[in-house]
Amino acid sequence: METTTGRIENQRLLEFARRWHLLGGGPAEEIMTEFGLAPTSFFQRLLDIVSADNALDLAERTTLLRVCRRRIWVGQ
């Protein structure tokens, strides 16, 4: 069961991803500053959120999943 705080944080991650998806997902420094997460952790968490969010349309979901997978792969 997701808490209100969890939903708000998930929404913040989605908003960040929407702003930065055309530029590869955002700078590592900004991810760390805004969320306190290493980029790989951020994109793994975002991947989980996007995979479970049925409210996203197919095009947006596909785009965000592609960015997440690329950044996770690059971060390994």
PDB file of N, CA, C and O in Angstrom:
ATOM      1  N   MET A   1       0.837  -1.180   0.000  1.00  0.00           N
ATOM      2  CA  MET A   1       0.000   0.000   0.000  1.00  0.00           C
ATOM      3  C   MET A   1       0.884   1.245   0.000  1.00  0.00           C
ATOM      4  O   MET A   1       1.782   1.382   0.831  1.00  0.00           O
ATOM      5  N   GLU A   2       0.625   2.132  -0.922  1.00  0.00           N
ATOM      6  CA  GLU A   2       1.430   3.325  -1.079  1.00  0.00           C
ATOM      7  C   GLU A   2       0.915   4.445  -0.179  1.00  0.00           C
ATOM      8  O   GLU A   2      -0.292   4.664  -0.077  1.00  0.00           O
ATOM      9  N   THR A   3       1.841   5.153   0.473  1.00  0.00           N
ATOM     10  CA  THR A   3       1.465   6.262   1.344  1.00  0.00           C
ATOM     11  C   THR A   3       1.329   7.540   0.526  1.00  0.00           C
ATOM     12  O   THR A   3       1.760   7.610  -0.625  1.00  0.00           O
ATOM     13  N   THR A   4       0.727   8.542   1.140  1.00  0.00           N
ATOM     14  CA  THR A   4       0.611   9.846   0.479  1.00  0.00           C
ATOM     15  C   THR A   4       1.995  10.403   0.181  1.00  0.00           C
ATOM     16  O   THR A   4       2.226  10.953  -0.897  1.00  0.00           O
ATOM     17  N   THR A   5       2.914  10.264   1.125  1.00  0.00           N
ATOM     18  CA  THR A   5       4.283  10.737   0.921  1.00  0.00           C
ATOM     19  C   THR A   5       4.932  10.012  -0.243  1.00  0.00           C
ATOM     20  O   THR A   5       5.630  10.628  -1.049  1.00  0.00           O
ATOM     21  N   GLY A   6       4.709   8.710  -0.337  1.00  0.00           N
ATOM     22  CA  GLY A   6       5.251   7.933  -1.443  1.00  0.00           C
ATOM     23  C   GLY A   6       4.695   8.373  -2.785  1.00  0.00           C
ATOM     24  O   GLY A   6       5.431   8.452  -3.768  1.00  0.00           O
ATOM     25  N   ARG A   7       3.405   8.659  -2.832  1.00  0.00           N
ATOM     26  CA  ARG A   7       2.787   9.128  -4.085  1.00  0.00           C
ATOM     27  C   ARG A   7       3.350  10.474  -4.499  1.00  0.00           C
ATOM     28  O   ARG A   7       3.616  10.710  -5.678  1.00  0.00           O
ATOM     29  N   ILE A   8       3.532  11.363  -3.516  1.00  0.00           N
ATOM     30  CA  ILE A   8       4.083  12.693  -3.815  1.00  0.00           C
ATOM     31  C   ILE A   8       5.508  12.564  -4.348  1.00  0.00           C
ATOM     32  O   ILE A   8       5.873  13.219  -5.325  1.00  0.00           O
ATOM     33  N   GLU A   9       6.308  11.720  -3.705  1.00  0.00           N
ATOM     34  CA  GLU A   9       7.687  11.520  -4.159  1.00  0.00           C
ATOM     35  C   GLU A   9       7.717  10.887  -5.552  1.00  0.00           C
ATOM     36  O   GLU A   9       8.523  11.286  -6.393  1.00  0.00           O
ATOM     37  N   ASN A  10       6.859   9.919  -5.800  1.00  0.00           N
ATOM     38  CA  ASN A  10       6.778   9.319  -7.132  1.00  0.00           C
ATOM     39  C   ASN A  10       6.398  10.354  -8.170  1.00  0.00           C
ATOM     40  O   ASN A  10       6.937  10.349  -9.277  1.00  0.00           O
ATOM     41  N   GLN A  11       5.477  11.243  -7.828  1.00  0.00           N
ATOM     42  CA  GLN A  11       5.060  12.297  -8.749  1.00  0.00           C
ATOM     43  C   GLN A  11       6.222  13.246  -9.043  1.00  0.00           C
ATOM     44  O   GLN A  11       6.397  13.692 -10.177  1.00  0.00           O
ATOM     45  N   ARG A  12       7.008  13.549  -8.016  1.00  0.00           N
ATOM     46  CA  ARG A  12       8.195  14.407  -8.217  1.00  0.00           C
ATOM     47  C   ARG A  12       9.188  13.756  -9.176  1.00  0.00           C
ATOM     48  O   ARG A  12       9.740  14.427 -10.048  1.00  0.00           O
ATOM     49  N   LEU A  13       9.415  12.464  -9.021  1.00  0.00           N
ATOM     50  CA  LEU A  13      10.321  11.757  -9.923  1.00  0.00           C
ATOM     51  C   LEU A  13       9.792  11.782 -11.355  1.00  0.00           C
ATOM     52  O   LEU A  13      10.549  12.015 -12.297  1.00  0.00           O
ATOM     53  N   LEU A  14       8.500  11.543 -11.513  1.00  0.00           N
ATOM     54  CA  LEU A  14       7.899  11.583 -12.855  1.00  0.00           C
ATOM     55  C   LEU A  14       8.001  12.971 -13.474  1.00  0.00           C
ATOM     56  O   LEU A  14       8.320  13.101 -14.656  1.00  0.00           O
ATOM     57  N   GLU A  15       7.734  13.997 -12.692  1.00  0.00           N
ATOM     58  CA  GLU A  15       7.822  15.369 -13.211  1.00  0.00           C
ATOM     59  C   GLU A  15       9.243  15.694 -13.661  1.00  0.00           C
ATOM     60  O   GLU A  15       9.444  16.296 -14.715  1.00  0.00           O
ATOM     61  N   PHE A  16      10.221  15.294 -12.862  1.00  0.00           N
ATOM     62  CA  PHE A  16      11.623  15.502 -13.234  1.00  0.00           C
ATOM     63  C   PHE A  16      11.928  14.780 -14.539  1.00  0.00           C
ATOM     64  O   PHE A  16      12.536  15.354 -15.443  1.00  0.00           O
ATOM     65  N   ALA A  17      11.511  13.534 -14.638  1.00  0.00           N
ATOM     66  CA  ALA A  17      11.767  12.736 -15.845  1.00  0.00           C
ATOM     67  C   ALA A  17      11.104  13.352 -17.069  1.00  0.00           C
ATOM     68  O   ALA A  17      11.687  13.356 -18.153  1.00  0.00           O
ATOM     69  N   ARG A  18       9.908  13.866 -16.907  1.00  0.00           N
ATOM     70  CA  ARG A  18       9.216  14.509 -18.029  1.00  0.00           C
ATOM     71  C   ARG A  18       9.956  15.754 -18.500  1.00  0.00           C
ATOM     72  O   ARG A  18      10.019  16.028 -19.698  1.00  0.00           O
ATOM     73  N   ARG A  19      10.513  16.506 -17.560  1.00  0.00           N
ATOM     74  CA  ARG A  19      11.259  17.716 -17.928  1.00  0.00           C
ATOM     75  C   ARG A  19      12.545  17.385 -18.674  1.00  0.00           C
ATOM     76  O   ARG A  19      12.941  18.119 -19.579  1.00  0.00           O
ATOM     77  N   TRP A  20      13.195  16.294 -18.305  1.00  0.00           N
ATOM     78  CA  TRP A  20      14.534  16.003 -18.800  1.00  0.00           C
ATOM     79  C   TRP A  20      14.617  14.869 -19.820  1.00  0.00           C
ATOM     80  O   TRP A  20      15.710  14.593 -20.313  1.00  0.00           O
ATOM     81  N   HIS A  21      13.518  14.203 -20.157  1.00  0.00           N
ATOM     82  CA  HIS A  21      13.634  13.005 -20.996  1.00  0.00           C
ATOM     83  C   HIS A  21      14.252  13.273 -22.362  1.00  0.00           C
ATOM     84  O   HIS A  21      14.948  12.412 -22.899  1.00  0.00           O
ATOM     85  N   LEU A  22      14.011  14.450 -22.933  1.00  0.00           N
ATOM     86  CA  LEU A  22      14.580  14.750 -24.253  1.00  0.00           C
ATOM     87  C   LEU A  22      16.092  14.944 -24.207  1.00  0.00           C
ATOM     88  O   LEU A  22      16.766  14.867 -25.234  1.00  0.00           O
ATOM     89  N   LEU A  23      16.622  15.196 -23.011  1.00  0.00           N
ATOM     90  CA  LEU A  23      18.061  15.406 -22.840  1.00  0.00           C
ATOM     91  C   LEU A  23      18.714  14.239 -22.105  1.00  0.00           C
ATOM     92  O   LEU A  23      19.755  14.410 -21.470  1.00  0.00           O
ATOM     93  N   GLY A  24      18.119  13.077 -22.186  1.00  0.00           N
ATOM     94  CA  GLY A  24      18.732  11.884 -21.631  1.00  0.00           C
ATOM     95  C   GLY A  24      18.416  11.592 -20.173  1.00  0.00           C
ATOM     96  O   GLY A  24      18.978  10.661 -19.596  1.00  0.00           O
ATOM     97  N   GLY A  25      17.534  12.364 -19.571  1.00  0.00           N
ATOM     98  CA  GLY A  25      17.103  12.052 -18.218  1.00  0.00           C
ATOM     99  C   GLY A  25      17.563  12.999 -17.138  1.00  0.00           C
ATOM    100  O   GLY A  25      17.104  12.893 -16.001  1.00  0.00           O
ATOM    101  N   GLY A  26      18.448  13.916 -17.448  1.00  0.00           N
ATOM    102  CA  GLY A  26      18.885  14.894 -16.463  1.00  0.00           C
ATOM    103  C   GLY A  26      20.286  14.643 -15.957  1.00  0.00           C
ATOM    104  O   GLY A  26      20.772  13.513 -15.961  1.00  0.00           O
ATOM    105  N   PRO A  27      20.937  15.723 -15.515  1.00  0.00           N
ATOM    106  CA  PRO A  27      22.309  15.608 -15.016  1.00  0.00           C
ATOM    107  C   PRO A  27      22.377  14.863 -13.681  1.00  0.00           C
ATOM    108  O   PRO A  27      21.502  15.007 -12.827  1.00  0.00           O
ATOM    109  N   ALA A  28      23.422  14.074 -13.525  1.00  0.00           N
ATOM    110  CA  ALA A  28      23.623  13.308 -12.290  1.00  0.00           C
ATOM    111  C   ALA A  28      23.648  14.225 -11.069  1.00  0.00           C
ATOM    112  O   ALA A  28      23.101  13.882 -10.021  1.00  0.00           O
ATOM    113  N   GLU A  29      24.280  15.387 -11.205  1.00  0.00           N
ATOM    114  CA  GLU A  29      24.387  16.311 -10.080  1.00  0.00           C
ATOM    115  C   GLU A  29      23.016  16.816  -9.640  1.00  0.00           C
ATOM    116  O   GLU A  29      22.749  16.945  -8.445  1.00  0.00           O
ATOM    117  N   GLU A  30      22.155  17.098 -10.604  1.00  0.00           N
ATOM    118  CA  GLU A  30      20.814  17.588 -10.270  1.00  0.00           C
ATOM    119  C   GLU A  30      19.957  16.486  -9.636  1.00  0.00           C
ATOM    120  O   GLU A  30      19.169  16.752  -8.728  1.00  0.00           O
ATOM    121  N   ILE A  31      20.112  15.267 -10.112  1.00  0.00           N
ATOM    122  CA  ILE A  31      19.393  14.129  -9.518  1.00  0.00           C
ATOM    123  C   ILE A  31      19.823  13.960  -8.066  1.00  0.00           C
ATOM    124  O   ILE A  31      18.983  13.773  -7.186  1.00  0.00           O
ATOM    125  N   MET A  32      21.121  14.024  -7.816  1.00  0.00           N
ATOM    126  CA  MET A  32      21.629  13.872  -6.458  1.00  0.00           C
ATOM    127  C   MET A  32      21.151  15.019  -5.568  1.00  0.00           C
ATOM    128  O   MET A  32      20.738  14.785  -4.433  1.00  0.00           O
ATOM    129  N   THR A  33      21.201  16.235  -6.063  1.00  0.00           N
ATOM    130  CA  THR A  33      20.781  17.397  -5.285  1.00  0.00           C
ATOM    131  C   THR A  33      19.297  17.362  -4.974  1.00  0.00           C
ATOM    132  O   THR A  33      18.895  17.596  -3.835  1.00  0.00           O
ATOM    133  N   GLU A  34      18.478  17.070  -5.976  1.00  0.00           N
ATOM    134  CA  GLU A  34      17.027  17.129  -5.803  1.00  0.00           C
ATOM    135  C   GLU A  34      16.449  15.926  -5.059  1.00  0.00           C
ATOM    136  O   GLU A  34      15.483  16.064  -4.308  1.00  0.00           O
ATOM    137  N   PHE A  35      17.038  14.749  -5.266  1.00  0.00           N
ATOM    138  CA  PHE A  35      16.445  13.525  -4.718  1.00  0.00           C
ATOM    139  C   PHE A  35      17.342  12.772  -3.737  1.00  0.00           C
ATOM    140  O   PHE A  35      16.882  11.860  -3.050  1.00  0.00           O
ATOM    141  N   GLY A  36      18.618  13.148  -3.669  1.00  0.00           N
ATOM    142  CA  GLY A  36      19.536  12.450  -2.787  1.00  0.00           C
ATOM    143  C   GLY A  36      19.816  11.030  -3.235  1.00  0.00           C
ATOM    144  O   GLY A  36      20.127  10.163  -2.418  1.00  0.00           O
ATOM    145  N   LEU A  37      19.706  10.791  -4.533  1.00  0.00           N
ATOM    146  CA  LEU A  37      19.904   9.455  -5.096  1.00  0.00           C
ATOM    147  C   LEU A  37      20.995   9.483  -6.159  1.00  0.00           C
ATOM    148  O   LEU A  37      21.128  10.452  -6.907  1.00  0.00           O
ATOM    149  N   ALA A  38      21.764   8.414  -6.213  1.00  0.00           N
ATOM    150  CA  ALA A  38      22.670   8.227  -7.341  1.00  0.00           C
ATOM    151  C   ALA A  38      21.803   8.013  -8.584  1.00  0.00           C
ATOM    152  O   ALA A  38      20.697   7.484  -8.475  1.00  0.00           O
ATOM    153  N   PRO A  39      22.282   8.411  -9.751  1.00  0.00           N
ATOM    154  CA  PRO A  39      21.470   8.262 -10.958  1.00  0.00           C
ATOM    155  C   PRO A  39      20.941   6.855 -11.202  1.00  0.00           C
ATOM    156  O   PRO A  39      19.782   6.696 -11.585  1.00  0.00           O
ATOM    157  N   THR A  40      21.764   5.832 -10.990  1.00  0.00           N
ATOM    158  CA  THR A  40      21.299   4.461 -11.223  1.00  0.00           C
ATOM    159  C   THR A  40      20.130   4.122 -10.304  1.00  0.00           C
ATOM    160  O   THR A  40      19.164   3.490 -10.733  1.00  0.00           O
ATOM    161  N   SER A  41      20.214   4.538  -9.047  1.00  0.00           N
ATOM    162  CA  SER A  41      19.111   4.304  -8.100  1.00  0.00           C
ATOM    163  C   SER A  41      17.867   5.077  -8.507  1.00  0.00           C
ATOM    164  O   SER A  41      16.755   4.553  -8.444  1.00  0.00           O
ATOM    165  N   PHE A  42      18.054   6.325  -8.925  1.00  0.00           N
ATOM    166  CA  PHE A  42      16.932   7.153  -9.377  1.00  0.00           C
ATOM    167  C   PHE A  42      16.218   6.484 -10.548  1.00  0.00           C
ATOM    168  O   PHE A  42      14.993   6.359 -10.544  1.00  0.00           O
ATOM    169  N   PHE A  43      16.986   6.055 -11.552  1.00  0.00           N
ATOM    170  CA  PHE A  43      16.362   5.489 -12.746  1.00  0.00           C
ATOM    171  C   PHE A  43      15.791   4.098 -12.499  1.00  0.00           C
ATOM    172  O   PHE A  43      14.841   3.705 -13.176  1.00  0.00           O
ATOM    173  N   GLN A  44      16.335   3.350 -11.561  1.00  0.00           N
ATOM    174  CA  GLN A  44      15.720   2.067 -11.202  1.00  0.00           C
ATOM    175  C   GLN A  44      14.373   2.320 -10.522  1.00  0.00           C
ATOM    176  O   GLN A  44      13.385   1.643 -10.808  1.00  0.00           O
ATOM    177  N   ARG A  45      14.349   3.281  -9.639  1.00  0.00           N
ATOM    178  CA  ARG A  45      13.083   3.622  -8.958  1.00  0.00           C
ATOM    179  C   ARG A  45      12.058   4.157  -9.962  1.00  0.00           C
ATOM    180  O   ARG A  45      10.886   3.785  -9.920  1.00  0.00           O
ATOM    181  N   LEU A  46      12.512   5.030 -10.860  1.00  0.00           N
ATOM    182  CA  LEU A  46      11.620   5.564 -11.891  1.00  0.00           C
ATOM    183  C   LEU A  46      11.107   4.448 -12.798  1.00  0.00           C
ATOM    184  O   LEU A  46       9.936   4.450 -13.177  1.00  0.00           O
ATOM    185  N   LEU A  47      11.961   3.506 -13.146  1.00  0.00           N
ATOM    186  CA  LEU A  47      11.549   2.366 -13.966  1.00  0.00           C
ATOM    187  C   LEU A  47      10.418   1.597 -13.281  1.00  0.00           C
ATOM    188  O   LEU A  47       9.445   1.210 -13.928  1.00  0.00           O
ATOM    189  N   ASP A  48      10.548   1.379 -11.983  1.00  0.00           N
ATOM    190  CA  ASP A  48       9.499   0.689 -11.230  1.00  0.00           C
ATOM    191  C   ASP A  48       8.193   1.483 -11.239  1.00  0.00           C
ATOM    192  O   ASP A  48       7.115   0.911 -11.403  1.00  0.00           O
ATOM    193  N   ILE A  49       8.293   2.801 -11.063  1.00  0.00           N
ATOM    194  CA  ILE A  49       7.101   3.663 -11.050  1.00  0.00           C
ATOM    195  C   ILE A  49       6.407   3.648 -12.408  1.00  0.00           C
ATOM    196  O   ILE A  49       5.194   3.455 -12.495  1.00  0.00           O
ATOM    197  N   VAL A  50       7.185   3.854 -13.455  1.00  0.00           N
ATOM    198  CA  VAL A  50       6.619   3.916 -14.815  1.00  0.00           C
ATOM    199  C   VAL A  50       6.014   2.568 -15.206  1.00  0.00           C
ATOM    200  O   VAL A  50       4.954   2.524 -15.832  1.00  0.00           O
ATOM    201  N   SER A  51       6.668   1.488 -14.849  1.00  0.00           N
ATOM    202  CA  SER A  51       6.163   0.156 -15.177  1.00  0.00           C
ATOM    203  C   SER A  51       4.817  -0.123 -14.525  1.00  0.00           C
ATOM    204  O   SER A  51       3.988  -0.844 -15.081  1.00  0.00           O
ATOM    205  N   ALA A  52       4.602   0.448 -13.345  1.00  0.00           N
ATOM    206  CA  ALA A  52       3.374   0.188 -12.593  1.00  0.00           C
ATOM    207  C   ALA A  52       2.273   1.226 -12.815  1.00  0.00           C
ATOM    208  O   ALA A  52       1.141   1.023 -12.376  1.00  0.00           O
ATOM    209  N   ASP A  53       2.587   2.333 -13.490  1.00  0.00           N
ATOM    210  CA  ASP A  53       1.625   3.437 -13.625  1.00  0.00           C
ATOM    211  C   ASP A  53       0.786   3.273 -14.885  1.00  0.00           C
ATOM    212  O   ASP A  53       1.241   3.576 -15.988  1.00  0.00           O
ATOM    213  N   ASN A  54      -0.431   2.794 -14.714  1.00  0.00           N
ATOM    214  CA  ASN A  54      -1.330   2.593 -15.855  1.00  0.00           C
ATOM    215  C   ASN A  54      -1.943   3.885 -16.365  1.00  0.00           C
ATOM    216  O   ASN A  54      -2.608   3.886 -17.402  1.00  0.00           O
ATOM    217  N   ALA A  55      -1.730   4.988 -15.652  1.00  0.00           N
ATOM    218  CA  ALA A  55      -2.289   6.271 -16.078  1.00  0.00           C
ATOM    219  C   ALA A  55      -1.464   6.908 -17.200  1.00  0.00           C
ATOM    220  O   ALA A  55      -1.953   7.801 -17.893  1.00  0.00           O
ATOM    221  N   LEU A  56      -0.230   6.463 -17.382  1.00  0.00           N
ATOM    222  CA  LEU A  56       0.612   7.016 -18.450  1.00  0.00           C
ATOM    223  C   LEU A  56       0.158   6.471 -19.797  1.00  0.00           C
ATOM    224  O   LEU A  56      -0.187   5.296 -19.922  1.00  0.00           O
ATOM    225  N   ASP A  57       0.163   7.337 -20.800  1.00  0.00           N
ATOM    226  CA  ASP A  57      -0.173   6.815 -22.129  1.00  0.00           C
ATOM    227  C   ASP A  57       1.016   6.021 -22.670  1.00  0.00           C
ATOM    228  O   ASP A  57       2.139   6.153 -22.182  1.00  0.00           O
ATOM    229  N   LEU A  58       0.759   5.211 -23.663  1.00  0.00           N
ATOM    230  CA  LEU A  58       1.759   4.282 -24.180  1.00  0.00           C
ATOM    231  C   LEU A  58       3.019   4.993 -24.672  1.00  0.00           C
ATOM    232  O   LEU A  58       4.130   4.530 -24.412  1.00  0.00           O
ATOM    233  N   ALA A  59       2.861   6.103 -25.375  1.00  0.00           N
ATOM    234  CA  ALA A  59       4.024   6.815 -25.915  1.00  0.00           C
ATOM    235  C   ALA A  59       4.907   7.351 -24.789  1.00  0.00           C
ATOM    236  O   ALA A  59       6.130   7.221 -24.840  1.00  0.00           O
ATOM    237  N   GLU A  60       4.289   7.950 -23.775  1.00  0.00           N
ATOM    238  CA  GLU A  60       5.067   8.492 -22.665  1.00  0.00           C
ATOM    239  C   GLU A  60       5.742   7.369 -21.882  1.00  0.00           C
ATOM    240  O   GLU A  60       6.912   7.474 -21.514  1.00  0.00           O
ATOM    241  N   ARG A  61       5.005   6.308 -21.634  1.00  0.00           N
ATOM    242  CA  ARG A  61       5.565   5.163 -20.907  1.00  0.00           C
ATOM    243  C   ARG A  61       6.760   4.604 -21.671  1.00  0.00           C
ATOM    244  O   ARG A  61       7.812   4.362 -21.080  1.00  0.00           O
ATOM    245  N   THR A  62       6.614   4.400 -22.962  1.00  0.00           N
ATOM    246  CA  THR A  62       7.693   3.847 -23.784  1.00  0.00           C
ATOM    247  C   THR A  62       8.924   4.740 -23.747  1.00  0.00           C
ATOM    248  O   THR A  62      10.046   4.255 -23.600  1.00  0.00           O
ATOM    249  N   THR A  63       8.712   6.040 -23.879  1.00  0.00           N
ATOM    250  CA  THR A  63       9.823   6.995 -23.861  1.00  0.00           C
ATOM    251  C   THR A  63      10.552   6.972 -22.524  1.00  0.00           C
ATOM    252  O   THR A  63      11.781   6.904 -22.486  1.00  0.00           O
ATOM    253  N   LEU A  64       9.798   7.030 -21.425  1.00  0.00           N
ATOM    254  CA  LEU A  64      10.415   7.054 -20.104  1.00  0.00           C
ATOM    255  C   LEU A  64      11.117   5.730 -19.795  1.00  0.00           C
ATOM    256  O   LEU A  64      12.189   5.731 -19.190  1.00  0.00           O
ATOM    257  N   LEU A  65      10.534   4.617 -20.196  1.00  0.00           N
ATOM    258  CA  LEU A  65      11.190   3.323 -19.991  1.00  0.00           C
ATOM    259  C   LEU A  65      12.504   3.249 -20.759  1.00  0.00           C
ATOM    260  O   LEU A  65      13.491   2.712 -20.257  1.00  0.00           O
ATOM    261  N   ARG A  66      12.516   3.778 -21.956  1.00  0.00           N
ATOM    262  CA  ARG A  66      13.734   3.774 -22.774  1.00  0.00           C
ATOM    263  C   ARG A  66      14.840   4.585 -22.093  1.00  0.00           C
ATOM    264  O   ARG A  66      15.986   4.142 -22.024  1.00  0.00           O
ATOM    265  N   VAL A  67      14.490   5.777 -21.589  1.00  0.00           N
ATOM    266  CA  VAL A  67      15.470   6.617 -20.893  1.00  0.00           C
ATOM    267  C   VAL A  67      15.995   5.892 -19.655  1.00  0.00           C
ATOM    268  O   VAL A  67      17.203   5.861 -19.421  1.00  0.00           O
ATOM    269  N   CYS A  68      15.097   5.310 -18.865  1.00  0.00           N
ATOM    270  CA  CYS A  68      15.500   4.593 -17.651  1.00  0.00           C
ATOM    271  C   CYS A  68      16.461   3.461 -17.972  1.00  0.00           C
ATOM    272  O   CYS A  68      17.522   3.342 -17.359  1.00  0.00           O
ATOM    273  N   ARG A  69      16.090   2.645 -18.919  1.00  0.00           N
ATOM    274  CA  ARG A  69      16.930   1.486 -19.256  1.00  0.00           C
ATOM    275  C   ARG A  69      18.302   1.913 -19.761  1.00  0.00           C
ATOM    276  O   ARG A  69      19.310   1.286 -19.435  1.00  0.00           O
ATOM    277  N   ARG A  70      18.341   2.978 -20.556  1.00  0.00           N
ATOM    278  CA  ARG A  70      19.616   3.465 -21.077  1.00  0.00           C
ATOM    279  C   ARG A  70      20.507   3.972 -19.939  1.00  0.00           C
ATOM    280  O   ARG A  70      21.696   3.661 -19.886  1.00  0.00           O
ATOM    281  N   ARG A  71      19.919   4.755 -19.031  1.00  0.00           N
ATOM    282  CA  ARG A  71      20.715   5.314 -17.935  1.00  0.00           C
ATOM    283  C   ARG A  71      21.166   4.238 -16.956  1.00  0.00           C
ATOM    284  O   ARG A  71      22.273   4.311 -16.423  1.00  0.00           O
ATOM    285  N   ILE A  72      20.323   3.244 -16.715  1.00  0.00           N
ATOM    286  CA  ILE A  72      20.722   2.138 -15.840  1.00  0.00           C
ATOM    287  C   ILE A  72      21.870   1.358 -16.482  1.00  0.00           C
ATOM    288  O   ILE A  72      22.837   0.998 -15.811  1.00  0.00           O
ATOM    289  N   TRP A  73      21.758   1.105 -17.769  1.00  0.00           N
ATOM    290  CA  TRP A  73      22.804   0.373 -18.486  1.00  0.00           C
ATOM    291  C   TRP A  73      24.123   1.149 -18.477  1.00  0.00           C
ATOM    292  O   TRP A  73      25.184   0.573 -18.239  1.00  0.00           O
ATOM    293  N   VAL A  74      24.053   2.439 -18.734  1.00  0.00           N
ATOM    294  CA  VAL A  74      25.250   3.280 -18.764  1.00  0.00           C
ATOM    295  C   VAL A  74      25.887   3.359 -17.374  1.00  0.00           C
ATOM    296  O   VAL A  74      27.109   3.445 -17.254  1.00  0.00           O
ATOM    297  N   GLY A  75      25.061   3.330 -16.328  1.00  0.00           N
ATOM    298  CA  GLY A  75      25.554   3.454 -14.973  1.00  0.00           C
ATOM    299  C   GLY A  75      26.224   2.214 -14.414  1.00  0.00           C
ATOM    300  O   GLY A  75      26.838   2.273 -13.349  1.00  0.00           O
ATOM    301  N   GLN A  76      26.117   1.088 -15.116  1.00  0.00           N
ATOM    302  CA  GLN A  76      26.696  -0.165 -14.600  1.00  0.00           C
ATOM    303  C   GLN A  76      28.158  -0.267 -14.911  1.00  0.00           C
ATOM    304  O   GLN A  76      28.799  -1.254 -14.550  1.00  0.00           O
TER     305      GLN A  76
END
